[in-house]
Structure formats: C-alpha cells, structure tokens
Amino acid sequence: MVNKIIEEEFLKYFKSPMRLVGIDEETSGINIKEYFIEILQLEELNITLDKVEIPYVYMDADRNYEHILLSYGIEDLFIAIITDTEKILGYHILDLKEKYGIEKPSKSA
C-alpha cells in the first residue's frame, strides 16, 4: 500500500543541508520498483517504466532519510520516494516550478 505524503509531512523528512548522494556512495538499496508501479496506478499516470529515470538521490543531514527523485518526462516535476534505512515511508509529488517559482528564461526578440 502506498502512502502519499502531503507537503507538511514531506518537510519533516528534511534536515538541512540535504546532500546529493554521489554515484559511488552506498544507499539503503531498497527496491522501489513495485512501489513506483503502484504510484503510477494510483496517480493515473499514463507512462511506462522505460520512460522513468532516477536523476537524483538526496540524503538528509543526519543520514536518516533518502529522497529518491524519479523523473518521468515532465520538466521540473518529480515523484519523490522517501525511505529510511529499512523501508519506504511514502511518496510526494514534487513540482519545482510550483514550489520554487522556477520558470524558463524568456527568449529575447
């Protein structure tokens, strides 16, 4: 069963500074594939797994929580799966444009 995490709860899993996990660093190794498939069904996202990438994995300052960001073809929109060292805690739709007001630079005429 999947657990959708609202913004207030999502912020509880942050402890600054969040750190991008390097390619050679060890992570929890939790398999998120089946969980992600459930998210796709629940959110009614019409995408296939071959279109999904994991561009970023962040760790909180105390190394208690991982934020696994999954990209699925929409710029600046991610599904963040939150884990601790043993299990998946839930997921959050992370829209960077909405959250941080990110906009593409306009082209000069």
Phi, psi and omega in degrees: 000134181269154181235110177278126183261124177282166186307313183299319178289321179304319181294336177293338181268013176254137167219112184292148356275136172289142186233131176292125181283130180285158184298333182265003181270150178279139175241184181296333180074014180290132179283119184255000187302305183296322178298316180295322177299320177296321178298315180303318180291314182297316182277357180056045178270121183270070178226159178253157184299332180291348178266358185261138176232156173247088183282336185218142167228123180248150177238139178286168186301327180271001180061032178267329186230140171253142173244106181264112183265123179251128179256139182225035171100356177251119185303133176064020177236124184229156164257119179261119175260125184259129178232158166253201183285349185234337188206166174277130181267330180160189180223160181217136174279117184251105180256101185294327179296317180289315186289319186244004179067032180287131177226152174287142177297140179283149178279135178284143180276000000 
